[in-house]
Every structure is written in structure tokens, then in C-alpha cells.
């Protein structure tokens, strides 16, 4: 995900907070974990804890992984995701 997509997603979540509070909370949790990965990695590198560094690196990919997961659920019609239209056009893979 690029910065424009993150910004558009956050704007949608803020605009629809009353109508979809769980969506907003879930997205805030994803962003919190992503930020923990970015902030924790340098500390764990200095502490020489390779498993914690690996966990932080995995958290770097939390927003796009969440987006793919929700897109799959939406395509299978298991969960409705109204916010996918905000980020979908520019996140489709070309492969």
C-alpha cells in the first residue's frame, strides 16, 4: 500500500466511524501493529533478539495483508467491505 491509499482508507474510516465502528477499530488495530513493527525493529536489532526482529518485519506487511484478507472475504461474499472501493483500483496486481 502506498501513502495515498493509507490516507484514503483512513479518511473513509473517519467519515464512516458511526456507521461502521468495528471496521474503524480493526483498521486502527492494524495501523497500531504496523507502527509497533516499525518502532520495535530498531530496538530489537540493538538488543540482538532475532526472533523479535523477525516479528517486527512481519508486522511491516500488516496493512497490505489485512487488505488482501478482507478483499478475499468480500469476493467470497462472506463479509461486506464497503471501503474496498477506496483502495481497490490501484492495488490490483498485474501478475
C-alpha positions, 0 to 999 in steps of 0.5 A, a space after each residue: 500500500 502506498 501513502 495515498 491509499 493509507 490516507 484514503 482508507 483512513 479518511 473513509 474510516 473517519 467519515 464512516 466511524 458511526 456507521 461502521 465502528 468495528 471496521 474503524 477499530 480493526 483498521 486502527 488495530 492494524 495501523 497500531 501493529 504496523 507502527 509497533 513493527 516499525 518502532 520495535 525493529 530498531 530496538 530489537 536489532 540493538 538488543 540482538 533478539 532475532 526472533 523479535 526482529 523477525 516479528 517486527 518485519 512481519 508486522 511491516 506487511 500488516 496493512 497490505 495483508 489485512 487488505 488482501 484478507 478482507 478483499 478475499 472475504 468480500 469476493 467470497 461474499 462472506 463479509 461486506 467491505 464497503 471501503 474496498 472501493 477506496 483502495 481497490 483500483 490501484 492495488 490490483 496486481 498485474 501478475 
